[in-house]
Amino acid sequence: MSKILFLESVAGIAGDMFAASFLDAGLVTAGELAALPGLLGLGGVEIASTRVTKATMRATHVTVTGGGDSELFGSGHGHHAGDEHPHPPHPHGGHHDHAGREGHAETHLVHSHEGHGQGRHTHYADIDRMLAESRLDAPVKELSRKIFHNLAEAEAAAHGMAIASVVFHEVGALDSIMDVVMAAYCIGKAGAARLCATPVKVGRGLVKMEHGTHPIPPPASVRLLVGMPTAAVPEAIARPNVELSTPTGLAILKTLAPQFQDSLPAGKVLAQGMGAGTMDLGEFPNVFRIVLIEETESDAVELPYERDRVVELACNIDDDTAEHIAWLAEQLLKMGALDVWISPVTGKKGRSAVVLTALASNPGWRTLADWILRNSSTFGVRHHAWDRLKLVRKFEQRAMPRGPVAYKIGLTTKGEFLKEKPEYEDVRKILES
């Protein structure tokens, strides 16, 4: 049977938390992670792990230590007088990616600008070359390079430069490299055929940087988030300024391109593990969790249809006119509802009533729910998310004796024809002509 890897952003995602969750689940060993720096030619770098407790939950924390006495790539790009370090670690929270370091990957980016301090810096191109020339297995090497490319691309876009000009502070580069390589290695070890993930918890509030105060998510993070669903900060997290997901963690997730969903897929749970961040979130566990699931025979059957996720909105109305209810349905369709229907019911007081139901796309359902509450007589709207299978649809214009008619054709994802029907509006025009 095939396996599914479920990635859960309990309190966001950071690179070190990602690898720690696999170690906690027993899918990789501490010895395997400890061997990775040697495959990269990074002498003196050590991967250490400890068991910690986060809000009464046991988890594993991973740290990268050593490597501070020598430059990653010798003297070729190690020192750039005049480079600036625009984003120092900020005091408002964010994950401690490793022991003693709080912040995010953007704190490691530097770019050339005269008149600022000096330090040892590492070009993205050098990092990519090191990964390409490493002794990592080919799949781990390829995935690591893709993740780091996405991270560097986001940094470049955030600061208005070419990706070739992206430079990382040496210590930050080492931490990010190991986070990325450990993540790629862990994914390969899991052996999952499919990846699923929950929406990402990003954080809230503001972050102080050298060039001012920025909203969370900061510039590189928000670019990595494009195309990914996000979730609100849990109410149990009291901090007003808190960064829950780092650019490195987001780059890993974006590169893996999982199917996003709110709950565990069906199947048999084989393993689970929690990777801890350093920051204390009080009563809320600062962890990232993975669950490895084996599909049962019935779940493993891959149906030849498109999949998506929709939200069903419904409300009971017993104090409105038929004309106005019909107008509500018409307007919801104009606003982008996928479908709208009205069902007669008998209400709790014996009154005749209707249930107004609208089917909405997952990102856009809130707009429709808000409109219903503002424009109908109901005092509440129910909503529920559904996974949906649907036919591949295509439209074909056909010449008929009395005029052209559009046909809607339903196919499987393998191109198998299943059904067709003429479009009602075209048929009506012909009949009325």
TIBA-629688 format. One record per residue (C-alpha): x, y, z; residue in three letters; residue number from 1. Coordinates in steps of 0.1 Angstrom, whole numbers, m for minus. Each point is the difference from the previous one (the first is absolute). Layout:
! residues N
X  Y  Z  ALA  NUM
...
//
This chain:
! residues 433
0  0  0  MET  1
11  36  m6  SER  2
9  24  27  LYS  3
m12  35  7  ILE  4
20  25  20  LEU  5
m21  26  18  PHE  6
17  32  11  LEU  7
m17  19  27  GLU  8
10  36  9  SER  9
m12  m2  36  VAL  10
19  33  7  ALA  11
15  8  m33  GLY  12
30  m14  m18  ILE  13
38  5  3  ALA  14
28  m19  m17  GLY  15
14  m16  32  ASP  16
m35  m9  12  MET  17
m7  m18  m32  PHE  18
30  m24  3  ALA  19
m6  m4  38  ALA  20
m35  m14  m7  SER  21
14  m28  m21  PHE  22
26  m8  26  LEU  23
m27  0  27  ASP  24
m21  m24  m22  ALA  25
29  m24  m4  GLY  26
0  4  m37  LEU  27
37  11  1  VAL  28
27  m5  26  THR  29
22  25  17  ALA  30
30  m17  m16  GLY  31
m14  5  m35  GLU  32
m5  37  6  LEU  33
34  3  16  ALA  34
16  m14  m31  ALA  35
m14  26  m24  LEU  36
25  28  6  PRO  37
28  m24  m9  GLY  38
m17  m7  m34  LEU  39
0  37  m6  LEU  40
37  4  9  GLY  41
m9  21  31  LEU  42
26  m11  26  GLY  43
m7  8  37  GLY  44
m37  4  m5  VAL  45
m21  m21  24  GLU  46
m37  m8  1  ILE  47
m13  m5  35  ALA  48
m34  m9  13  SER  49
m18  2  34  THR  50
m33  m10  14  ARG  51
m21  29  12  VAL  52
m35  7  13  THR  53
m22  26  m17  LYS  54
m33  8  19  ALA  55
1  m35  16  THR  56
7  m16  m34  MET  57
33  m19  m5  ARG  58
19  8  m32  ALA  59
34  0  m15  THR  60
22  31  m6  HIS  61
29  0  m25  VAL  62
29  25  0  THR  63
29  6  m23  VAL  64
33  8  18  THR  65
36  6  m10  GLY  66
14  12  m33  GLY  67
5  35  13  GLY  68
38  1  m2  ASP  69
4  m4  m38  SER  70
m18  14  m30  GLU  71
m23  m22  m20  LEU  72
18  7  m33  PHE  73
34  12  9  GLY  74
10  35  m9  SER  75
m17  2  m34  GLY  76
m32  16  12  HIS  77
5  m1  37  GLY  78
4  37  6  HIS  79
m16  30  m16  HIS  80
9  34  13  ALA  81
m30  23  m2  GLY  82
m26  m27  0  ASP  83
m29  7  23  GLU  84
m20  m23  23  HIS  85
m34  16  m3  PRO  86
m20  m23  23  HIS  87
15  m7  34  PRO  88
m18  m24  24  PRO  89
m31  17  13  HIS  90
m13  1  36  PRO  91
m36  m8  m7  HIS  92
1  m38  m2  GLY  93
2  m23  m30  GLY  94
14  m34  2  HIS  95
34  m7  15  HIS  96
12  m19  m30  ASP  97
29  m13  20  HIS  98
13  3  36  ALA  99
7  36  9  GLY  100
m12  14  m33  ARG  101
m35  16  m4  GLU  102
m13  13  m33  GLY  103
m5  m11  m36  HIS  104
20  m6  m31  ALA  105
m3  36  m11  GLU  106
23  9  29  THR  107
28  m17  m21  HIS  108
m5  19  m32  LEU  109
25  27  m9  VAL  110
5  21  m32  HIS  111
26  23  m12  SER  112
m3  36  13  HIS  113
28  24  7  GLU  114
6  14  35  GLY  115
m11  m30  21  HIS  116
17  m26  22  GLY  117
21  m29  m10  GLN  118
m4  m37  5  GLY  119
4  m34  m16  ARG  120
m26  m5  m27  HIS  121
m10  m28  m23  THR  122
m15  3  m35  HIS  123
m30  m21  m9  TYR  124
19  m12  m31  ALA  125
27  m14  22  ASP  126
m25  m18  22  ILE  127
m17  m15  m31  ASP  128
34  m11  m13  ARG  129
9  m17  33  MET  130
m33  m19  0  LEU  131
5  m11  m37  ALA  132
35  m12  7  GLU  133
m8  m17  33  SER  134
m1  m38  7  ARG  135
m37  1  8  LEU  136
m22  m25  m18  ASP  137
m14  14  m33  ALA  138
m36  4  12  PRO  139
11  18  32  VAL  140
24  22  m19  LYS  141
m27  9  m26  GLU  142
m27  8  26  LEU  143
25  20  22  SER  144
10  22  m30  ARG  145
m37  6  m9  LYS  146
m8  11  36  ILE  147
29  23  3  PHE  148
m7  15  m35  HIS  149
m35  8  11  ASN  150
13  16  32  LEU  151
26  21  m19  ALA  152
m26  9  m26  GLU  153
m23  14  27  ALA  154
28  19  16  GLU  155
10  15  m33  ALA  156
m36  11  m8  ALA  157
m4  14  35  ALA  158
31  22  m3  HIS  159
m3  9  m37  GLY  160
31  m18  m13  MET  161
10  m28  m24  ALA  162
2  m34  16  ILE  163
37  m1  m9  ALA  164
6  29  23  SER  165
m16  m16  31  VAL  166
26  m4  28  VAL  167
m5  m16  34  PHE  168
18  7  32  HIS  169
23  m29  5  GLU  170
m15  m14  32  VAL  171
m36  4  m13  GLY  172
10  m18  m32  ALA  173
14  m29  20  LEU  174
m32  m4  20  ASP  175
m22  3  m30  SER  176
20  m24  m21  ILE  177
m2  m27  27  MET  178
m37  6  6  ASP  179
m7  m4  m37  VAL  180
23  m31  m5  VAL  181
m15  m17  31  MET  182
m35  7  m13  ALA  183
8  m14  m35  ALA  184
16  m31  16  TYR  185
m30  m6  23  CYS  186
m25  2  m29  ILE  187
19  m26  m19  GLY  188
1  m23  31  LYS  189
m37  2  5  ALA  190
m7  m16  m33  GLY  191
m35  16  m4  ALA  192
m18  0  m33  ALA  193
m21  30  9  ARG  194
5  30  22  LEU  195
m28  19  19  CYS  196
2  30  22  ALA  197
m21  23  21  THR  198
m3  37  m7  PRO  199
30  19  13  VAL  200
0  20  32  LYS  201
21  31  m8  VAL  202
m3  23  30  GLY  203
m11  35  7  ARG  204
11  34  10  GLY  205
32  18  m9  LEU  206
37  m8  m2  VAL  207
28  25  5  LYS  208
28  1  m25  MET  209
29  23  m6  GLU  210
m18  20  m27  HIS  211
m33  3  19  GLY  212
m29  m20  13  THR  213
m17  m25  m23  HIS  214
m32  m20  3  PRO  215
1  m37  5  ILE  216
4  m19  m23  PRO  217
32  19  m10  PRO  218
8  7  m37  PRO  219
16  m33  m10  ALA  220
m25  m21  19  SER  221
m30  16  m16  VAL  222
14  m7  m34  ARG  223
5  m37  8  LEU  224
m36  m2  13  LEU  225
m15  9  m34  VAL  226
m22  m30  m10  GLY  227
m1  m15  34  MET  228
m29  2  24  PRO  229
5  16  35  THR  230
m16  m4  33  ALA  231
m6  25  29  ALA  232
22  1  31  VAL  233
m17  m22  27  PRO  234
m17  20  27  GLU  235
21  m18  26  ALA  236
31  18  m13  ILE  237
0  33  19  ALA  238
30  17  m15  ARG  239
m11  31  m20  PRO  240
31  m2  m22  ASN  241
9  m36  m9  VAL  242
16  m15  m32  GLU  243
m10  m37  m2  LEU  244
14  m10  m33  SER  245
35  8  m14  THR  246
9  5  m36  PRO  247
21  m32  1  THR  248
m29  m20  12  GLY  249
m23  16  m25  LEU  250
24  m7  m28  ALA  251
1  m37  9  ILE  252
m38  m1  0  LEU  253
m4  19  m32  LYS  254
25  m22  m18  THR  255
m17  m32  11  LEU  256
m33  14  m13  ALA  257
m23  m22  21  PRO  258
m38  m3  m3  GLN  259
m14  23  27  PHE  260
m28  m12  22  GLN  261
m13  5  36  ASP  262
0  m35  13  SER  263
18  m33  m2  LEU  264
m5  m22  m31  PRO  265
m16  m33  4  ALA  266
22  m30  7  GLY  267
21  m18  26  LYS  268
24  22  21  VAL  269
35  m15  m2  LEU  270
20  27  19  ALA  271
m3  35  14  GLN  272
26  25  12  GLY  273
2  36  14  MET  274
29  24  m7  GLY  275
3  28  26  ALA  276
10  36  m4  GLY  277
19  18  28  THR  278
m25  27  6  MET  279
m25  m4  29  ASP  280
m36  6  m11  LEU  281
m14  m6  35  GLY  282
m29  m24  0  GLU  283
2  m6  m38  PHE  284
26  m26  m12  PRO  285
26  15  m22  ASN  286
4  m31  m22  VAL  287
m3  m11  m36  PHE  288
m15  m35  m4  ARG  289
3  m27  m27  ILE  290
m22  m31  m4  VAL  291
9  m29  m23  LEU  292
m31  m18  m12  ILE  293
m5  m32  m20  GLU  294
m29  1  m23  GLU  295
m25  m29  3  THR  296
m9  m19  m32  GLU  297
m32  19  m4  SER  298
17  34  6  ASP  299
28  m8  m23  ALA  300
m22  m3  m31  VAL  301
8  31  m21  GLU  302
m32  11  m17  LEU  303
4  17  m34  PRO  304
m16  32  9  TYR  305
11  35  9  GLU  306
0  9  37  ARG  307
m6  33  18  ASP  308
m13  12  33  ARG  309
m32  21  3  VAL  310
m20  16  28  VAL  311
m37  m4  4  GLU  312
m18  30  15  LEU  313
m36  m4  13  ALA  314
m25  20  19  CYS  315
m37  m3  10  ASN  316
m24  28  m10  ILE  317
m36  1  12  ASP  318
m7  37  0  ASP  319
7  12  m35  ASP  320
m19  3  m33  THR  321
4  m25  m29  ALA  322
11  28  m23  GLU  323
28  11  23  HIS  324
12  m35  6  ILE  325
2  m6  m37  ALA  326
20  33  m4  TRP  327
24  m12  27  LEU  328
6  m32  m20  ALA  329
5  19  m32  GLU  330
25  24  15  GLN  331
20  m28  16  LEU  332
5  m16  m34  LEU  333
11  34  m14  LYS  334
25  3  28  MET  335
17  m32  m9  GLY  336
m19  m28  19  ALA  337
6  m33  m17  LEU  338
m37  m10  6  ASP  339
m30  13  19  VAL  340
m32  m18  10  TRP  341
m31  6  21  ILE  342
m16  m29  19  SER  343
m35  3  17  PRO  344
m1  m11  37  VAL  345
m22  4  30  THR  346
16  22  28  GLY  347
2  m6  37  LYS  348
m32  21  6  LYS  349
m20  m19  m27  GLY  350
6  28  m25  ARG  351
6  m7  m37  SER  352
37  9  m7  ALA  353
28  m6  m25  VAL  354
36  m10  3  VAL  355
21  22  m22  LEU  356
32  m19  m9  THR  357
30  12  m20  ALA  358
31  m19  m11  LEU  359
31  21  0  ALA  360
37  m4  m8  SER  361
22  m5  31  ASN  362
18  34  m2  PRO  363
m31  20  m8  GLY  364
m27  m13  23  TRP  365
4  27  27  ARG  366
m10  27  m24  THR  367
m32  m18  m8  LEU  368
m8  m7  36  ALA  369
6  36  9  ASP  370
m23  11  m28  TRP  371
m28  m24  11  ILE  372
1  14  35  LEU  373
m2  35  m12  ARG  374
m27  m4  m26  ASN  375
m24  m27  12  SER  376
m22  m2  31  SER  377
19  m29  15  THR  378
21  4  32  PHE  379
24  m28  m7  GLY  380
18  m19  m28  VAL  381
13  m36  3  ARG  382
31  m10  m19  HIS  383
16  m33  m6  HIS  384
30  m10  m22  ALA  385
m4  m30  m24  TRP  386
25  m19  m21  ASP  387
m14  m3  m35  ARG  388
5  m22  m30  LEU  389
m10  14  m34  LYS  390
2  m8  m36  LEU  391
24  18  m23  VAL  392
m22  24  m20  ARG  393
4  13  m35  LYS  394
m24  19  m22  PHE  395
m6  m6  m37  GLU  396
m19  22  m24  GLN  397
m21  m20  m24  ARG  398
m19  11  m31  ALA  399
m37  m10  1  MET  400
m27  5  m27  PRO  401
m15  30  20  ARG  402
32  15  13  GLY  403
32  m8  19  PRO  404
m3  m17  34  VAL  405
27  m3  27  ALA  406
5  m35  15  TYR  407
15  m7  34  LYS  408
20  m32  m1  ILE  409
11  m20  31  GLY  410
33  m20  m1  LEU  411
22  m18  24  THR  412
36  12  6  THR  413
10  m28  m24  LYS  414
m21  15  m28  GLY  415
m28  m26  2  GLU  416
m33  14  m12  PHE  417
m28  m3  25  LEU  418
m29  23  m8  LYS  419
m10  31  m19  GLU  420
m30  24  0  LYS  421
m10  31  m20  PRO  422
1  34  18  GLU  423
m35  10  11  TYR  424
3  36  m10  GLU  425
10  m9  m36  ASP  426
m29  m24  m3  VAL  427
m25  25  14  ARG  428
12  27  m25  LYS  429
m7  m24  m29  ILE  430
m34  m10  13  LEU  431
m10  36  5  GLU  432
13  11  m34  SER  433
//
